[in-house]
Amino acid sequence: MSRKAAEADNRSRVAAARARARGAKVVLGALTTLVFGVAFVGAKSHAPGHARHRARPLAAPSSFELAVRQSAFAAGAIAPPVQPPPVVTSTS
């Protein structure tokens, strides 16, 4: 093979490699865009970031409120329990 033929063959191999690399970049870019888009849509539909229903005020259950009202007026529940006196040591 002559030098010119080898050089032309080398150029065609380089051009083919560049074409394959360009095609691979396009495929990877499209795949990345697709994955990002699917993840974005999935995150938007599953994230608890915004309320889908009307917000309700936070409140205790009515059974709990009733129990608190009943026990608040029970005998002896008005004042806190008496604490024992602090321990005092005497000096000799």
C-alpha positions as CSV (number, residue, x, y, z in Angstrom):
1,M,0.0,0.0,0.0
2,S,1.3,3.4,-0.9
3,R,1.7,6.2,1.6
4,K,-1.2,8.2,0.1
5,A,-3.5,5.2,0.2
6,A,-2.6,4.6,3.8
7,E,-3.1,8.2,4.7
8,A,-6.6,8.3,2.9
9,D,-7.5,5.1,4.7
10,N,-6.5,6.6,8.0
11,R,-8.6,9.7,7.4
12,S,-11.6,7.6,6.5
13,R,-11.2,5.6,9.7
14,V,-10.9,8.9,11.8
15,A,-14.0,10.3,10.0
16,A,-15.9,7.1,10.7
17,A,-14.9,7.2,14.4
18,R,-15.9,10.9,14.6
19,A,-19.3,10.1,13.1
20,R,-19.8,7.2,15.6
21,A,-18.8,9.5,18.4
22,R,-21.2,12.2,17.2
23,G,-24.0,9.7,17.0
24,A,-23.3,8.4,20.5
25,K,-23.4,12.0,21.8
26,V,-26.8,12.6,20.2
27,V,-28.2,9.3,21.6
28,L,-26.8,10.1,25.1
29,G,-28.2,13.6,25.0
30,A,-31.6,12.4,24.0
31,L,-31.6,9.7,26.6
32,T,-30.5,12.2,29.3
33,T,-33.3,14.6,28.3
34,L,-35.9,11.8,28.4
35,V,-34.8,10.6,31.8
36,F,-34.7,14.2,33.2
37,G,-38.2,14.9,31.8
38,V,-39.6,11.7,33.3
39,A,-38.0,12.5,36.7
40,F,-39.3,16.1,36.6
41,V,-42.9,15.0,35.8
42,G,-42.7,12.3,38.5
43,A,-41.4,14.7,41.1
44,K,-44.1,17.3,40.3
45,S,-46.9,14.7,40.5
46,H,-45.7,13.0,43.7
47,A,-44.2,15.9,45.7
48,P,-46.3,17.2,48.7
49,G,-45.2,20.8,47.8
50,H,-48.7,22.2,47.1
51,A,-52.0,21.4,48.6
52,R,-54.4,19.5,46.3
53,H,-57.4,20.1,48.6
54,R,-58.7,22.9,50.8
55,A,-56.6,23.3,53.9
56,R,-58.2,22.5,57.2
57,P,-57.3,24.2,60.5
58,L,-55.4,22.0,62.9
59,A,-57.5,21.1,65.9
60,A,-57.5,18.4,68.6
61,P,-60.1,15.6,68.2
62,S,-63.4,16.3,69.8
63,S,-63.1,13.3,72.1
64,F,-59.8,14.7,73.5
65,E,-61.3,18.1,74.1
66,L,-64.2,16.5,75.9
67,A,-61.8,14.5,78.1
68,V,-59.8,17.7,79.0
69,R,-62.9,19.6,79.9
70,Q,-64.2,16.8,82.1
71,S,-60.8,16.3,83.9
72,A,-60.2,20.0,84.4
73,F,-63.1,20.3,86.7
74,A,-62.5,17.1,88.6
75,A,-61.8,17.4,92.3
76,G,-58.2,18.3,93.1
77,A,-57.2,19.0,89.6
78,I,-57.1,22.8,89.9
79,A,-53.9,23.2,91.9
80,P,-50.7,21.4,91.1
81,P,-49.6,18.7,93.5
82,V,-47.6,19.7,96.5
83,Q,-43.9,19.1,96.3
84,P,-42.0,17.5,99.2
85,P,-39.7,19.9,101.1
86,P,-36.1,20.2,100.0
87,V,-33.6,18.1,101.9
88,V,-31.6,20.3,104.4
89,T,-28.5,19.0,106.2
90,S,-27.5,20.5,109.4
91,T,-24.0,21.7,110.2
92,S,-22.3,20.3,113.3
